[in-house]
Amino acid sequence: MVKAKDFVLASDKLEKEYLLVEVSNWNDYETKAHMGFYYQVLFPKLQSEKIKIAIKGEKPYVTNEELCKSGGVWVKFNNLTVQGSMYNGVFSAKGFADSLQFVENQGK
């Protein structure tokens, strides 16, 4: 049987830079242990679909308060993988990365 996580988004569908719009905690579903943070970004090539990218870590690279002040920041991810996900019968995409970097002077 094919599982949702078996679907991996082709690299030509991925951006090099993303607009980061929200940060939230990433906790293990079963143990509730803190794993890191989800970074929700817009994918312009996918009609501005929002996708959560999980990165392990103790503290976020940026807070939601900082994002609210700036209206979002542009970032790029190191070792980004985006795959399918099934939740409550809805197919979506989620990603994992090793880290993120802020992009200076995006759109200028």
Secondary structure in CASP SS format (residue, H / E / C, confidence):
PFRMAT SS
TARGET T0000
AUTHOR 0000-0000-0000
METHOD secondary structure of the structure
MODEL  1
M C 1.00
V C 1.00
K C 1.00
A H 1.00
K H 1.00
D H 1.00
F C 1.00
V E 1.00
L C 1.00
A C 1.00
S H 1.00
D H 1.00
K H 1.00
L C 1.00
E C 1.00
K C 1.00
E C 1.00
Y E 1.00
L E 1.00
L E 1.00
V E 1.00
E E 1.00
V E 1.00
S E 1.00
N E 1.00
W E 1.00
N E 1.00
D C 1.00
Y C 1.00
E C 1.00
T C 1.00
K C 1.00
A C 1.00
H E 1.00
M E 1.00
G E 1.00
F E 1.00
Y E 1.00
Y E 1.00
Q E 1.00
V E 1.00
L E 1.00
F E 1.00
P H 1.00
K H 1.00
L H 1.00
Q C 1.00
S C 1.00
E E 1.00
K E 1.00
I E 1.00
K E 1.00
I E 1.00
A E 1.00
I E 1.00
K E 1.00
G C 1.00
E C 1.00
K C 1.00
P C 1.00
Y C 1.00
V C 1.00
T C 1.00
N H 1.00
E H 1.00
E H 1.00
L H 1.00
C H 1.00
K H 1.00
S H 1.00
G C 1.00
G C 1.00
V E 1.00
W E 1.00
V E 1.00
K E 1.00
F E 1.00
N E 1.00
N C 1.00
L C 1.00
T E 1.00
V E 1.00
Q E 1.00
G E 1.00
S E 1.00
M E 1.00
Y E 1.00
N C 1.00
G C 1.00
V E 1.00
F E 1.00
S E 1.00
A E 1.00
K E 1.00
G E 1.00
F E 1.00
A C 1.00
D C 1.00
S E 1.00
L E 1.00
Q E 1.00
F E 1.00
V C 1.00
E C 1.00
N C 1.00
Q C 1.00
G C 1.00
K C 1.00
END
